[in-house]
Amino acid sequence: MLFFCFFNLFMINQPNVSLVNGVFGVGNLYFFFMAYHGKAKPWHRHFLTVSATAAAFFAFYNADVRAGAVYWLLLMPPLYCLLNGPKLGLIYTLLLALPTIPLLFIKSDSIAYFPYRSSINFTFAYFLACTVCYIYEKQYEKNSVNLRKMAYQDPLTGTQNRHALKIFFDQFNRIPNDPFQHPRKKEESMRLLIVDIDYFKQVNDTFGHDIGDAVLVDMADLLKRFTDSHNIYRIGGEEFLITLRNHSATQAYKFAEAIRQRVESTTFTPQEHDIQITVSIGIAELHKGQTFRSFLRDADQNLYSAKNQGRNLVHYGVIDTLESVKSA
Ligand SMILES: Nc1nc2c(ncn2[C@@H]2O[C@H](COP(=O)(O)OP(=O)(O)OP(=O)(O)O)[C@@H](O)[C@H]2O)c(=O)[nH]1
């Protein structure tokens, strides 16, 4: 745009078009700079869309049709789809077509042009560009969803995986603890439950690996009845982690105890086998700045404490064993 700002001003004496190009050119340069430094905001996209459209359409409107400014409008459908996604891209494309095609017909109604043919050619090229981008973007969206699933979801149980948990940790640590910047986040606490199936090796050894897999799936389904699936992670073979936002120590303990009791009283029936299992649960509070590694180490210690005390119990804290309750 900045090139056309100078070109229109000094070469073909079009100060109006040059001014529009100049203003939007500087704006776009700023947005590219922000995007390059990872500071792009949603409204930047809309401003880019509107400014590119205004500059291209203004040039087309003002200049003689033989100057070929209309070719720049063919770039708009791909730009719309890339900046705003396929759906909004299609809407922008249709909106721009409404004034452009009749105007092209009127402007090319001269001795040097065939108005019908130039308008039809433009219309086909314009909508074809849109169709190609629309299909590409739709496919891209679909692939992104699939890739995300493959990257963050455990394929057996459908819960999230360890990689997703690492992302969760990074995000939790990124929220500043500054009460002046984020007053509502000040009180936020995060407690995590590590739920481990007791003697799961015996299930595999007795019933086979397939039945073991089915028990893991049933176990994940049972946990999903207690909380949203996006709070559940499978972090090891028979080990799940649940995130609890803004739960006090007592609430977290009661929550864990409810899970423990439910598992104990449930008979899992994969492929018509009756299987009773129990779980040991370790609870730990997540502190800002704590690394993923150190948290898992602490949480594992809690879990080992629970296991060492006989399994089928909830253990809160590495040192404090007072809240550990052995099942009746
Ligand atoms: N079926 C199945 N088994 C798994 C999977 N991942 C890990 N395991 C099994 O889980 C078992 C875990 O055994 P251990 O670590 O000894 O734990 P445990 O038998 O539950 O004993 P404690 O945890 O000490 O109560 C092993 O037999 C693994 O083979 C899986 O995806 N499917």
The ligand as an SDF file (V2000), in Angstrom:
LIG
                    3D

 32 34  0  0  0  0  0  0  0  0999 V2000
   -4.8750  -52.7920   30.2700 N   0  0  0  0  0  0  0  0  0  0  0  0
   -3.9840  -51.8240   30.4040 C   0  0  0  0  0  0  0  0  0  0  0  0
   -3.0650  -51.9070   31.3830 N   0  0  0  0  0  0  0  0  0  0  0  0
   -2.1800  -50.9190   31.5370 C   0  0  0  0  0  0  0  0  0  0  0  0
   -2.1590  -49.7940   30.6960 C   0  0  0  0  0  0  0  0  0  0  0  0
   -1.1480  -48.9790   31.0860 N   0  0  0  0  0  0  0  0  0  0  0  0
   -0.5530  -49.5750   32.1330 C   0  0  0  0  0  0  0  0  0  0  0  0
   -1.1720  -50.7440   32.4110 N   0  0  0  0  0  0  0  0  0  0  0  0
   -0.8660  -51.7260   33.4470 C   0  0  0  0  0  0  0  0  0  0  0  0
   -1.0830  -51.1560   34.7290 O   0  0  0  0  0  0  0  0  0  0  0  0
   -0.3420  -51.9550   35.6500 C   0  0  0  0  0  0  0  0  0  0  0  0
    0.2550  -51.0390   36.6880 C   0  0  0  0  0  0  0  0  0  0  0  0
    0.8940  -51.8570   37.5990 O   0  0  0  0  0  0  0  0  0  0  0  0
    1.5970  -51.2970   38.8910 P   0  0  0  0  0  0  0  0  0  0  0  0
    2.3550  -50.0550   38.5650 O   0  0  0  0  0  0  0  0  0  0  0  0
    2.3580  -52.4320   39.5170 O   0  0  0  0  0  0  0  0  0  0  0  0
    0.4430  -50.8220   39.8150 O   0  0  0  0  0  0  0  0  0  0  0  0
   -0.7370  -51.6450   40.4860 P   0  0  0  0  0  0  0  0  0  0  0  0
   -0.7600  -53.0860   40.0860 O   0  0  0  0  0  0  0  0  0  0  0  0
   -1.9870  -50.8800   40.2200 O   0  0  0  0  0  0  0  0  0  0  0  0
   -0.3620  -51.5730   42.0020 O   0  0  0  0  0  0  0  0  0  0  0  0
   -0.4940  -50.3080   42.9600 P   0  0  0  0  0  0  0  0  0  0  0  0
   -0.6040  -49.0840   42.0960 O   0  0  0  0  0  0  0  0  0  0  0  0
    0.7360  -50.3260   43.7810 O   0  0  0  0  0  0  0  0  0  0  0  0
   -1.7240  -50.5240   43.7700 O   0  0  0  0  0  0  0  0  0  0  0  0
    0.7040  -52.7160   34.8480 C   0  0  0  0  0  0  0  0  0  0  0  0
    0.3410  -54.0800   34.8340 O   0  0  0  0  0  0  0  0  0  0  0  0
    0.5820  -52.1470   33.4530 C   0  0  0  0  0  0  0  0  0  0  0  0
    0.8080  -53.1180   32.4610 O   0  0  0  0  0  0  0  0  0  0  0  0
   -3.1520  -49.7350   29.6590 C   0  0  0  0  0  0  0  0  0  0  0  0
   -3.2300  -48.7750   28.8700 O   0  0  0  0  0  0  0  0  0  0  0  0
   -4.0260  -50.7480   29.5580 N   0  0  0  0  0  0  0  0  0  0  0  0
  1  2  1  0
  2  3  2  0
  2 32  1  0
  3  4  1  0
  4  5  2  0
  4  8  1  0
  5  6  1  0
  5 30  1  0
  6  7  2  0
  7  8  1  0
  8  9  1  0
  9 10  1  0
  9 28  1  0
 10 11  1  0
 11 12  1  0
 11 26  1  0
 12 13  1  0
 13 14  1  0
 14 15  2  0
 14 16  1  0
 14 17  1  0
 17 18  1  0
 18 19  2  0
 18 20  1  0
 18 21  1  0
 21 22  1  0
 22 23  2  0
 22 24  1  0
 22 25  1  0
 26 27  1  0
 26 28  1  0
 28 29  1  0
 30 31  2  0
 30 32  1  0
M  END
$$$$
